[in-house]
Each structure stands twice: as structure tokens, then as C-alpha cells.
Amino acid sequence: MSPCEQALVTSTAADALPDGTPQLRYYMTLRSVPLAWIDVAAQCSDRFAEGTLRNAQTKQALATLADKFGQTAPEVTAARLDGVTSLDIQTSALDAMAVAEDRAGFAMEVLAAQGKTAGATLRLSDMHKAASQQLVSLAERGASSSSSTSSTSGTGQSHADPRQKVYAVDALLANPVTIPDKASGLTVPTAAAIEMDCARAEIAAVADTKSKPDADTLMILSALAAKHAYTAMQLGYPATDAALFE
């Protein structure tokens, strides 16, 4: 089987179990599924969005079952790019992702100061801003590398920081507890909407690139966006197919 086919087999292993399978066995099988969905995002053409969101969705299912069986749920880990020194992707995609992180960080900071939004914390704000800076740094390195390559012809490139630092948050301030979700049309917790908007913006930035990044890059960026999606679900965003894919 191809790497894509292998990832798909593993990612759908729990769904392939026969009806009547004990829930504990289903839970044990499901534990290997989230990472397999990251492989799907990286290895299967045009399935980056599906693999990324399914990773978060299966983590949420694992969290529910882990609580039932007294096990440890998948933790909400920091959505950052610590240790990543380069990514094989267009600079424009990194810029778009940096803006998504910066916007989410600003929104979380403002709502945390208001003190009315469950889940909106300065810790989350700082995490988004740190990831945004990392993405900008990676974009600058990519632009610098391109500039060095083209220097012999006398055409250099420079990279402008795309972040605005301050964004319109009128809708968030008017809806600090719950807010209509633009993608699903559902009313969801406001902090969850911010996290999911960030995840969807990052997925779109990668999916819209003209040239396909390598598998390692896709894995790293899929994991980043999936962490935001899982955080959104932990904050109350629906983990249903209807909310995520339709």
C-alpha cells in the first residue's frame, strides 16, 4: 500500500470494528487513530483539511471515553512551532497563518481583559502570539533563502511582517459568551469560535498553496492547526461531522 493508503487504513480502524464491539476495545483501537489522521493530512492529496480536523475530532472522542474508563484524556498541548527551523512551503502561506495566530491572540487578550468569556485567557493569547512570531521568522528565512538564490541576477526579495497587531473585535465584544459560528452557522462558545477560526484559516492557507509542500512540512502544519481545533472542542465547539465538514 502507498503511505496514503496505509494512513487511511489505520485512521479508519476503529470505524471498521463490527457492531457490538465492547467500548473498551473501541477505545483501545481509537488511541492510534489521531496520529494516523495527521499522516492522512500529509500523505494524501487534497485531504489536508480532513486529516487535520479528524485528528481533533478523534481526540475529542478519546477524551470522552477516557473519562468513562478512568484513563488520561489527550492533553491540550501548546500550539507552537518550537524547534522548527524551516518549512518547505510558500512564504504567503506562512504569512496567512501568522496573521491568523496574531488575530486570535489579540482577540483572546481583549476578551481575557473583559473577564466575561470562559476559556479566554492570557496564556492562550501568549501562545498564539508566540506561534505567530515563529511563523513570521520562518517566512523571513524562506524569503532570505530565495533572495540569496536570486542575488546573482540582481533581484533581491524582502519580507514584510504581515501582522496588524490590532484587529476589529466588535462582534466578539458584543457576544462575549456565545457567538454565531461563520463556518457551521451554529451558536458556539466565543473562545471556541476564535480557536476554530484560527484552525480553519491555517488549513485554508496550506490547502491554497500552488505547490504541494513536502510531507514533513504538512505534518508539522497539520498538527499545529489540529491543536487549535482540539482546543476549540475542549472549549465547547461541536465535534460533529455536520459542524466540521458541512
C-alpha positions in Angstrom: 0.0 0.0 0.0 1.0 3.6 -0.5 1.7 5.8 2.5 -1.7 7.4 2.0 -3.4 4.1 1.9 -1.6 2.9 5.0 -2.6 6.0 6.9 -6.3 5.7 5.8 -6.4 2.1 6.9 -5.1 3.0 10.4 -7.3 6.1 10.7 -10.5 4.2 9.9 -9.6 1.1 12.1 -12.0 2.0 14.9 -14.9 2.6 12.4 -14.2 -0.8 10.9 -14.9 -2.7 14.1 -18.1 -4.8 14.0 -21.3 -3.7 15.7 -21.4 -4.8 19.3 -17.7 -4.4 19.9 -17.1 -3.6 23.6 -16.5 0.1 24.1 -13.2 -0.6 25.9 -11.8 -2.4 22.8 -13.1 0.5 20.6 -11.3 2.9 22.9 -8.0 1.0 22.7 -8.2 0.9 18.9 -9.1 4.6 18.7 -5.9 5.6 20.6 -3.8 5.1 17.4 -6.2 7.0 15.2 -5.4 10.7 15.8 -1.7 10.4 14.6 -2.9 8.4 11.6 -5.1 11.3 10.6 -2.1 13.6 10.7 -0.4 11.1 8.3 -3.5 11.3 6.1 -3.2 15.1 6.0 0.5 14.8 5.0 0.4 11.8 2.6 -3.0 12.1 0.8 -3.5 14.7 -1.9 -6.4 17.1 -1.2 -7.1 15.6 2.3 -5.2 18.0 4.4 -8.3 19.6 5.9 -10.0 16.3 6.5 -6.9 14.8 8.2 -6.4 17.8 10.4 -10.0 18.1 11.6 -10.4 14.4 12.0 -7.3 14.4 14.3 -9.0 16.8 16.6 -12.4 15.0 16.3 -11.0 11.7 17.3 -9.0 13.2 20.2 -12.3 14.6 21.5 -13.9 11.2 21.2 -10.9 9.7 23.1 -11.3 12.3 25.8 -15.0 11.3 26.3 -14.1 7.6 26.5 -11.1 8.2 28.7 -13.2 9.9 31.3 -15.6 6.9 31.2 -12.9 4.3 31.7 -10.8 6.3 34.2 -8.0 6.9 31.7 -6.0 10.0 30.9 -7.5 12.1 28.1 -5.4 13.6 25.3 -4.0 16.8 26.7 -4.4 20.2 25.2 -0.8 20.9 24.2 0.8 24.2 23.3 0.1 25.0 19.6 3.5 26.3 18.7 6.4 25.5 16.4 9.2 25.2 19.0 12.3 23.7 17.4 11.2 24.1 13.8 13.9 25.9 11.8 12.5 25.6 8.2 9.3 24.7 6.3 9.0 23.8 2.7 6.0 26.0 1.8 5.3 29.3 0.1 6.0 32.4 2.2 2.5 33.6 1.5 1.0 30.6 3.3 3.2 31.2 6.4 2.2 34.9 6.3 -1.5 34.0 6.3 -1.0 31.6 9.2 0.9 34.2 11.1 -2.0 36.7 10.7 -4.5 34.0 11.9 -2.4 33.4 15.0 -1.9 37.1 15.7 -5.6 37.8 15.3 -6.6 35.0 17.6 -4.0 36.2 20.2 -5.3 39.7 20.1 -8.9 38.5 20.4 -8.1 36.3 23.4 -6.2 39.1 25.1 -9.1 41.6 24.7 -11.7 39.1 26.0 -9.4 38.0 28.8 -9.3 41.6 30.0 -13.1 41.8 29.9 -13.4 38.8 32.1 -16.7 37.6 30.6 -15.6 34.8 28.2 -15.0 31.3 29.5 -11.7 29.9 28.2 -10.3 33.3 27.0 -7.0 33.5 28.9 -3.8 35.4 28.6 -2.0 32.1 28.4 -3.9 31.2 25.2 -3.2 34.8 23.9 0.5 34.5 24.5 0.6 31.0 22.8 -1.0 32.4 19.7 1.3 35.4 19.6 4.4 33.2 20.1 3.3 30.9 17.2 2.7 34.0 15.1 6.2 35.2 15.7 7.6 31.8 14.9 5.7 31.7 11.6 7.0 35.2 10.7 10.5 34.1 11.4 10.1 31.0 9.2 8.7 33.2 6.4 11.7 35.6 6.8 14.1 32.7 6.5 12.3 31.5 3.4 12.4 34.9 1.8 16.0 35.3 2.7 16.9 32.0 1.1 15.0 33.0 -2.1 16.8 36.3 -2.1 20.2 34.6 -1.8 19.3 32.3 -4.7 18.3 35.2 -6.9 21.1 37.6 -5.9 23.3 36.6 -8.8 20.7 38.1 -11.2 20.5 41.3 -9.1 16.9 40.7 -7.9 16.6 40.5 -4.2 13.5 39.9 -2.1 12.5 41.3 1.3 9.8 40.1 3.7 7.3 42.5 5.3 5.8 41.5 8.5 2.1 40.8 7.7 0.7 41.2 11.2 -1.5 44.1 12.0 -1.3 43.6 15.8 -4.7 45.2 16.3 -7.9 43.8 14.8 -11.7 44.6 14.8 -13.3 42.7 17.7 -16.7 44.5 17.9 -18.6 41.3 17.2 -16.7 39.4 19.9 -17.3 42.2 22.5 -21.0 42.1 21.6 -21.1 38.4 22.0 -18.6 37.5 24.8 -20.3 34.3 25.9 -21.6 32.7 22.7 -21.4 33.8 19.1 -22.7 32.5 15.7 -20.0 30.4 14.0 -19.4 31.6 10.4 -18.5 28.1 9.1 -21.2 26.0 10.6 -24.0 28.5 11.3 -24.2 27.2 14.9 -24.1 29.3 18.0 -20.9 28.2 19.9 -18.9 29.5 22.9 -17.0 32.6 21.8 -13.5 31.4 22.8 -14.1 28.1 20.9 -15.1 30.1 17.8 -11.8 32.0 18.0 -9.8 28.8 18.2 -11.7 27.1 15.4 -11.5 30.2 13.1 -7.7 30.1 13.6 -7.6 26.4 12.8 -9.7 26.9 9.6 -7.6 29.9 8.5 -4.4 27.9 8.8 -5.9 24.9 7.0 -7.0 27.2 4.1 -3.6 28.8 4.0 -1.9 25.4 3.4 -4.6 24.0 1.1 -4.5 27.1 -1.1 -0.7 26.8 -1.8 0.0 26.4 -5.5 2.9 23.9 -5.0 2.4 21.0 -2.6 4.7 21.1 0.4 6.7 18.1 1.4 5.2 15.5 3.8 7.2 16.7 6.9 6.0 20.3 6.4 2.4 19.1 6.1 2.7 17.0 9.2 4.0 19.9 11.3 1.4 22.4 10.0 -1.5 19.9 10.3 -0.5 19.2 13.9 -0.5 23.0 14.6 -3.9 23.6 13.2 -5.3 20.4 14.8 -4.2 21.6 18.2 -6.3 24.7 17.8 -9.3 22.6 16.6 -9.0 20.3 19.6 -8.7 23.3 22.0 -11.9 24.6 20.4 -13.7 21.4 21.0 -12.5 21.3 24.6 -14.0 24.8 24.9 -17.3 23.6 23.6 -17.2 23.6 19.8 -19.3 20.7 18.4 -17.2 17.7 17.3 -19.8 16.5 14.9 -19.3 16.0 11.1 -22.1 18.5 10.5 -20.2 21.2 12.3 -16.8 20.4 11.0 -17.3 19.3 7.4 -20.7 20.6 6.0 
